[in-house]
Amino acid sequence: MKMRFPYFYQLVVGFLIVILVLMGITSASLLHFGRTQLLNEVEESFIHYGELIREAESDTEKLEAYNQMLDQKEINYAIFDQEGWLQYPTTEADYQVQLASEEAQALRNGETVLLHMGKTDLKGEEKETASVYLPIIRENGDYQGFIGVERPFSQIEVNIRELKHNILKAFLLSTIFAILISVIFSYFMVKRVNRLSKASQKVAKGDYDIYIDHSNRDEIDRLSADFNKMVKALNEWRKEVMHLEERRRTFMQDAVHEMRTPLTTINGLLEGLEHGIFDEEQAMRSIKIMEKETKRLIRLVNENLDYENIQSNRIFLRKQHFPLAEALSEISEQLEKKAYDSKNKIIIQKNTEDIKVYADFDRFKQIMVNLLKNAIQFTENGQIIIDANETKEFVYIRIRDTGIGMSEEEIKNIWDRYYKADPSRKNTKYGESGLGLAIVKQLVDLHDGKISVKSGIGEGSEFELTFPKKRVKTTVEDEKEL
């Protein structure tokens, strides 16, 4: 089982690690810089004192005065000859300082030997010291010896320890301050994340009336904005699902009614035929009635299968250029009897001639048949007029009827699956399945086209189809296709 490690503590630890690493690097850099600066100051002061002593080399009184002054600062100095033998101050035993050959050569060349760390002082006593050696050069350029200025290293270490102590104190204070800042900042960040988490829990429970206030400062604000968009989309999707579910229930009720009626009729007629109730003329009429009811059932099933295939993108369009007038003529002949039964007349305007449409011929016919059937169903003793025009990019086809028209609410819903203008299950005059216009919309979209409708109660309806043209071809083969 994995141990839980709350996000709040992750942030605190993360911030602390970053801050402490940066502070550690900064402290080490400051310590190194301070130590170097301290040693440079010691070195410069030694050189200054050495130059004063070099100027007063032959003046014993001044040397004694300098000796007393420097002794108060725990700084010692000594004067050596060319071979490194101690000349001043004098001691009971002769003492020769041991310098590295590079250092001795540098002094002979008139160069100052900068801060030298040694384990003996200028008098030969064992003591860790830091010293500087300055050459003594006469006016004629002769090398006469050198001057050594030193101080016990322990005194320098005191200053270094004090520097370390101050840096450590600053580090500890900064750490405490960093912890407080990390906790406050982490709390602020986690609070914003928790707000998203609580909102997500409410959405999971079905509450979609959630909105998180945000600005545009950082990624969490952008996440909050995306969350609001997601909740809005989910809410709209939920409403759509509820809307479709209501349509589905209505359709199932309609479908059951529509299927039960012809099935009951067919069953009754079959029983009559089985028992020989009908004479020959009645039997033939019964067979025709059963054929009609069977076609009605097949049509209902096929429309649903067609819609599902379109929705699942399981159909393939074979687009081609074909004359619009030719297709409209075939469709008009196909629906002529249906229009006649409703005392309607289908009129195809002459402006449809010489216009070619780029579409799947069979699917185009399906679109037009569904729209014309819809117009016929909602029109009685009227006209259904078809006209068209074209531009360089599009073909526009309009179907106008003089029927009962639609309200604004009906216009919003006509493309929905299972929607019927007349919700009564007992009246199939205004469509059997509520799928015809939904299929039209899907097929038009598959052609990259558009469909719109204008209507009003008692004013009839006008559907406008827009089909994009294929790029004009110029080769011989293309002309043959056209």
Salt bridges, closest charged atoms under 4 A:
GLU57 OE1 - ARG138 NH1 3.03
GLU103 OE2 - HIS116 ND1 2.74
ASP218 OD2 - ARG192 NH1 2.85
GLU219 OE2 - ARG222 NH2 3.22
ASP221 OD1 - ARG192 NH2 3.13
ASP221 OD2 - ARG217 NE 3.18
GLU245 OE2 - ARG248 NH2 2.45
GLU245 OE2 - ARG249 NH1 3.63
GLU246 OE1 - ARG249 NH2 2.61
ASP254 OD2 - LYS420 NZ 3.89
GLU258 OE1 - ARG296 NH2 2.17
GLU291 OE2 - LYS295 NZ 3.50
GLU293 OE1 - ARG296 NH1 3.50
ASP306 OD1 - ARG363 NH1 3.15
GLU308 OE2 - ARG417 NH2 2.54
GLU330 OE1 - LYS365 NZ 3.19
ASP341 OD2 - LYS337 NZ 3.34
GLU380 OE1 - LYS429 NZ 3.76
ASP387 OD1 - ARG398 NE 3.31
ASP387 OD2 - ARG400 NH2 3.48
GLU390 OE1 - LYS469 NZ 2.71
ASP416 OD2 - HIS243 NE2 2.76
GLU432 OE2 - ARG296 NE 3.86
GLU432 OE2 - ARG299 NH2 3.06
ASP445 OD2 - LYS441 NZ 3.01
GLU464 OE2 - ARG398 NH1 3.25
ASP478 OD1 - LYS473 NZ 3.80
GLU481 OE1 - LYS473 NZ 3.60
